[in-house]
């Protein structure tokens, strides 16, 4: 088996793991009623962490055997696997709009990154790694803070998913750089510590932000955003920092712009579909509000004997109404 075929197979299995983790994360976020840190007490969340760790491990091995321009676009298969898996496992309807958005996002992303030229042999310089880590961590922090001011759940989920995708993309870039240095024996373990620290910060940040993005936003819009932003960030680093470009010159650049527009249309379609809610859920809680609650029947009324008022003898200096004396019906006044 060639290294390229092995890399593709590892990417496929990694995408399945990521898709399963995303489904579990969305379910945990939708059913969590214990506050921000309540998910840490849910076994399902830790299962999603295990699936994400397995997918990340396979992704690292795939990066060691295959080029970044191939491994990252194959990550777009996560959303392609996630939609049928969600429909099968948690009975979550996708709908025609969801399928169209997912296919557009995946096709646009695949077209964009297929036009990216082959990666250069050189790795990122130490100074470039420090600058990139600072820029991405700062951008992720800004997006996370900006999401706190967004009221719409779907838009907030997309903002958080953008931050998560950027964190995951840069974690892949640093992982690829560490793997290349390790294979080429260009640096020892001590020299790799800054890159390993960046990976240790970016990967958990992406995990936590992606978990937060599913709360109230559904599955499709956040997952599509992470799936698109992740490889775009990685490819952008390759183009800017490593001198990679698009194939076929100016024509390739125009085709890449068109593919990026197609991917953006797919993400917008998924965002709008997520804002409207999955099919069959519109107005799900309206009938429950209108239906009266079960009220226990009132006890039968106890008959009270009627009271007649008669005037008694008036005392000197007393008010006239103070001589009214109640007398039960059916009794004679003495």
C-alpha positions as CSV (number, residue, x, y, z in Angstrom):
1,X,0.0,0.0,0.0
2,X,1.4,3.4,-1.0
3,X,1.8,6.3,1.4
4,X,-0.8,8.3,-0.5
5,X,-3.5,5.5,-0.3
6,X,-2.8,5.0,3.4
7,X,-3.2,8.8,4.0
8,X,-6.5,8.8,2.2
9,X,-7.8,5.8,4.2
10,X,-6.7,7.4,7.5
11,X,-8.5,10.6,6.5
12,X,-11.7,8.7,5.8
13,X,-11.7,7.0,9.2
14,X,-10.7,10.3,10.9
15,X,-13.7,12.0,9.2
16,X,-16.1,9.3,10.5
17,X,-14.7,9.8,14.1
18,X,-15.1,13.6,13.8
19,X,-18.6,13.2,12.5
20,X,-19.6,10.9,15.4
21,X,-18.1,13.3,17.9
22,X,-20.0,16.3,16.4
23,X,-23.3,14.4,16.7
24,X,-22.7,13.5,20.3
25,X,-21.5,17.1,21.1
26,X,-24.7,18.6,19.6
27,X,-26.9,16.2,21.5
28,X,-25.1,16.9,24.8
29,X,-25.3,20.7,24.2
30,X,-29.1,20.5,23.3
31,X,-30.0,18.5,26.4
32,X,-27.6,20.2,28.9
33,X,-29.5,22.1,31.6
34,X,-26.7,22.4,34.2
35,X,-24.9,25.5,33.0
36,X,-21.7,26.1,31.1
37,X,-19.7,23.4,33.0
38,X,-22.6,20.9,33.2
39,X,-21.3,19.1,30.1
40,X,-18.2,18.0,32.0
41,X,-20.4,15.8,34.1
42,X,-21.9,14.1,31.1
43,X,-20.5,10.7,30.0
44,X,-21.5,11.5,26.4
45,X,-19.3,14.5,26.3
46,X,-16.3,12.5,27.4
47,X,-17.2,10.0,24.7
48,X,-17.1,12.8,22.1
49,X,-13.7,13.8,23.5
50,X,-12.5,10.3,23.0
51,X,-13.8,10.2,19.4
52,X,-12.2,13.6,18.7
53,X,-8.9,12.4,20.1
54,X,-9.0,9.2,18.0
55,X,-9.9,11.3,14.9
56,X,-7.1,13.8,15.7
57,X,-4.6,10.9,16.1
58,X,-5.5,9.5,12.7
59,X,-5.3,13.0,11.2
60,X,-1.8,13.4,12.6
61,X,-0.7,10.1,11.0
62,X,-2.3,11.1,7.8
63,X,-0.4,14.4,7.8
64,X,2.8,12.5,8.3
65,X,2.1,10.4,5.1
66,X,0.3,12.8,2.9
67,X,0.6,16.5,1.9
68,X,-1.3,19.2,3.7
69,X,-3.2,20.2,0.5
70,X,-4.6,16.7,0.3
71,X,-5.3,15.8,3.9
72,X,-7.1,19.0,4.8
73,X,-9.7,19.0,1.9
74,X,-10.6,15.4,2.8
75,X,-11.6,16.7,6.2
76,X,-14.6,18.2,4.4
77,X,-16.1,14.7,4.3
78,X,-16.9,15.1,8.0
79,X,-20.2,16.9,7.2
80,X,-21.0,14.5,4.4
81,X,-20.7,11.6,6.9
82,X,-22.4,13.5,9.8
83,X,-25.7,14.2,8.1
84,X,-26.7,10.6,7.3
85,X,-25.2,9.4,10.6
86,X,-27.4,11.9,12.5
87,X,-30.5,10.9,10.5
88,X,-29.7,7.2,11.3
89,X,-28.6,7.4,14.9
90,X,-30.6,10.2,16.5
91,X,-33.5,10.4,14.0
92,X,-32.6,14.0,13.1
93,X,-34.2,15.0,9.8
94,X,-31.9,16.8,7.4
95,X,-34.2,18.1,4.7
96,X,-33.6,19.0,1.1
97,X,-32.1,22.4,2.1
98,X,-29.6,20.8,4.4
99,X,-28.5,18.4,1.8
100,X,-28.1,21.1,-0.8
101,X,-26.1,23.3,1.6
102,X,-23.8,20.4,2.7
103,X,-23.1,19.4,-0.9
104,X,-22.4,23.0,-2.0
105,X,-20.1,23.6,0.9
106,X,-18.2,20.3,0.3
107,X,-18.0,20.7,-3.5
108,X,-16.8,24.3,-3.2
109,X,-14.2,23.4,-0.6
110,X,-13.0,20.4,-2.6
111,X,-12.7,22.6,-5.7
112,X,-10.9,25.3,-3.9
113,X,-8.3,23.1,-2.3
114,X,-7.9,20.9,-5.3
115,X,-6.6,24.0,-7.2
116,X,-4.0,24.7,-4.5
117,X,-0.6,23.9,-5.8
118,X,1.7,21.2,-4.3
119,X,3.2,22.1,-0.9
120,X,6.8,23.2,-0.7
121,X,9.4,21.0,1.0
122,X,10.4,23.6,3.5
123,X,8.7,23.9,6.8
124,X,7.7,27.0,8.8
125,X,10.5,28.9,10.4
126,X,10.6,29.3,14.1
127,X,9.8,33.1,14.0
128,X,6.9,32.4,11.6
129,X,5.4,29.9,13.9
130,X,5.5,32.3,16.9
131,X,3.8,35.0,14.8
132,X,1.1,32.7,13.4
133,X,0.4,31.2,16.9
134,X,0.0,34.7,18.4
135,X,-2.2,35.9,15.5
136,X,-4.5,32.9,15.5
137,X,-4.8,32.7,19.3
138,X,-5.7,36.4,19.4
139,X,-8.2,36.1,16.6
140,X,-9.8,33.1,18.3
141,X,-10.1,35.0,21.6
142,X,-11.7,38.0,19.8
143,X,-14.3,35.8,18.1
144,X,-15.1,34.0,21.3
145,X,-15.6,37.3,23.1
146,X,-17.7,38.7,20.2
147,X,-20.0,35.7,20.3
148,X,-21.0,36.7,23.8
149,X,-22.7,39.8,22.4
150,X,-24.6,37.9,19.6
151,X,-28.2,37.1,20.5
152,X,-29.3,34.9,17.6
153,X,-28.3,31.3,18.6
154,X,-27.4,30.2,15.0
155,X,-25.3,33.3,14.3
156,X,-23.5,32.9,17.6
157,X,-22.9,29.2,16.8
158,X,-21.4,30.2,13.4
159,X,-19.1,32.8,15.1
160,X,-17.9,30.2,17.6
161,X,-17.5,27.6,14.9
162,X,-15.3,30.0,12.9
163,X,-13.0,30.4,15.9
164,X,-13.0,26.6,16.4
165,X,-12.2,26.0,12.7
166,X,-9.3,28.5,12.9
167,X,-7.9,26.8,16.0
168,X,-8.2,23.3,14.4
169,X,-6.6,24.5,11.1
170,X,-3.6,26.1,12.8
171,X,-3.2,23.0,15.1
172,X,-3.0,21.0,11.9
173,X,-0.4,23.4,10.4
174,X,1.8,23.1,13.6
175,X,1.3,19.3,13.6
176,X,2.5,19.0,10.0
177,X,5.5,21.2,10.8
178,X,6.4,19.1,13.8
179,X,6.0,15.9,11.8
180,X,8.2,17.2,9.0
181,X,10.9,18.3,11.4
182,X,10.8,15.0,13.2
183,X,11.1,13.0,10.0
184,X,13.9,15.3,8.6
185,X,15.7,15.3,12.0
186,X,16.0,19.1,11.7
187,X,15.3,19.9,15.3
188,X,15.4,18.1,18.6
189,X,12.6,17.6,21.1
190,X,13.6,20.8,23.0
191,X,13.3,22.9,19.9
192,X,9.8,21.5,19.2
193,X,8.5,22.6,22.6
194,X,7.0,25.9,21.4
195,X,5.2,24.2,18.6
196,X,3.9,21.4,20.9
197,X,2.7,24.1,23.3
198,X,0.8,25.8,20.5
199,X,-0.8,22.5,19.5
200,X,-1.7,21.9,23.2
201,X,-3.5,25.3,23.3
202,X,-5.1,25.3,19.9
203,X,-6.6,21.8,19.9
204,X,-8.4,22.0,23.2
205,X,-9.6,25.5,22.4
206,X,-11.1,24.2,19.1
207,X,-12.8,21.3,21.0
208,X,-14.4,23.6,23.6
209,X,-15.4,26.2,21.1
210,X,-17.0,23.7,18.8
211,X,-18.9,22.2,21.8
212,X,-20.2,25.7,22.6
213,X,-21.1,26.4,19.0
214,X,-23.7,23.6,19.0
215,X,-25.7,25.0,21.9
216,X,-29.0,26.3,20.4
217,X,-27.6,26.3,16.8
218,X,-28.3,22.7,15.8
219,X,-25.7,20.5,14.0
220,X,-25.5,21.5,10.4
221,X,-24.5,25.2,10.5
222,X,-21.7,25.0,13.1
223,X,-20.3,21.7,11.6
224,X,-20.3,23.2,8.1
225,X,-18.5,26.3,9.3
226,X,-15.8,24.3,11.1
227,X,-15.4,22.0,8.1
228,X,-14.9,25.0,5.8
229,X,-12.8,27.3,8.0
230,X,-10.4,24.6,9.1
231,X,-8.9,23.7,5.7
232,X,-9.2,27.3,4.4
233,X,-7.0,28.5,7.3
234,X,-4.5,25.7,6.7
235,X,-4.4,26.4,2.9
236,X,-4.1,30.1,3.6
237,X,-1.0,29.6,5.7
238,X,0.4,27.4,3.0
239,X,-0.1,30.1,0.4
240,X,1.1,33.1,2.5
241,X,3.8,31.6,4.6
242,X,5.1,28.7,2.4
243,X,4.7,30.4,-1.0
244,X,2.1,27.9,-2.3
245,X,-0.2,29.1,-5.0
246,X,-3.1,28.0,-7.3
247,X,-2.6,25.8,-10.3
248,X,-3.1,27.1,-13.8
249,X,-2.0,30.7,-13.0
250,X,-4.7,33.4,-13.3
251,X,-7.3,31.0,-14.5
252,X,-6.7,28.8,-11.5
253,X,-7.1,31.8,-9.2
254,X,-10.4,32.7,-10.8
255,X,-11.6,29.1,-10.5
256,X,-10.5,29.1,-6.9
257,X,-12.5,32.3,-6.2
258,X,-15.6,30.7,-7.8
259,X,-15.1,27.6,-5.7
260,X,-14.8,29.7,-2.5
261,X,-18.1,31.5,-3.4
262,X,-19.8,28.1,-3.9
263,X,-18.6,27.0,-0.4
264,X,-19.8,30.3,1.1
265,X,-23.3,29.8,-0.5
266,X,-23.4,26.3,1.1
267,X,-22.5,27.6,4.5
268,X,-25.1,30.4,4.3
269,X,-27.7,27.9,3.2
270,X,-26.9,25.7,6.1
271,X,-27.0,28.7,8.5
272,X,-30.5,29.7,7.3
273,X,-31.7,26.1,7.5
274,X,-30.4,25.9,11.0
275,X,-32.1,29.2,11.9
276,X,-35.5,27.9,10.7
277,X,-35.0,24.6,12.6
278,X,-35.1,21.1,11.4
279,X,-38.1,20.0,9.5
280,X,-41.0,19.0,11.7
281,X,-39.9,21.0,14.7
282,X,-41.5,24.4,13.8
283,X,-44.1,25.2,16.3
284,X,-43.5,22.0,18.3
285,X,-44.0,23.8,21.6
286,X,-47.0,26.0,20.6
287,X,-49.7,23.5,21.3
288,X,-48.3,22.7,24.7
289,X,-48.6,26.4,25.6
290,X,-52.2,26.7,24.5
291,X,-53.4,23.4,26.1
292,X,-54.7,24.0,29.6
293,X,-52.9,22.2,32.3
294,X,-54.7,19.4,34.1
295,X,-56.5,20.9,37.0
296,X,-58.1,18.7,39.7
297,X,-61.9,19.0,39.8
298,X,-63.2,21.3,42.5
299,X,-64.9,19.7,45.5
300,X,-68.7,19.8,45.5
301,X,-70.2,22.9,47.1
302,X,-71.6,22.5,50.6
303,X,-75.0,24.0,51.0
304,X,-75.0,26.8,53.5
305,X,-78.3,27.7,55.2
306,X,-79.7,31.0,54.2
307,X,-79.6,33.8,56.8
308,X,-82.4,36.3,57.3
309,X,-81.8,39.6,59.0
310,X,-84.4,40.9,61.5
311,X,-84.3,44.0,63.5
312,X,-83.9,43.6,67.3
313,X,-84.8,46.0,70.0
314,X,-82.9,49.3,69.9
315,X,-81.0,50.4,72.9
316,X,-80.8,54.1,73.9
317,X,-78.0,55.9,72.0
318,X,-77.2,52.9,69.7
319,X,-77.1,53.1,65.9
320,X,-80.0,51.7,64.0
321,X,-78.0,49.2,62.0
322,X,-76.5,47.7,65.2
323,X,-79.8,46.0,66.0
324,X,-79.7,43.7,62.9
325,X,-79.6,40.1,64.1
326,X,-79.0,37.2,61.7
327,X,-81.6,34.4,62.1
328,X,-81.5,31.0,60.2
329,X,-84.2,30.3,57.7
330,X,-87.0,28.1,59.0
331,X,-86.7,29.3,62.6
332,X,-89.1,31.4,64.4
333,X,-88.2,34.7,66.0
334,X,-88.9,34.8,69.7
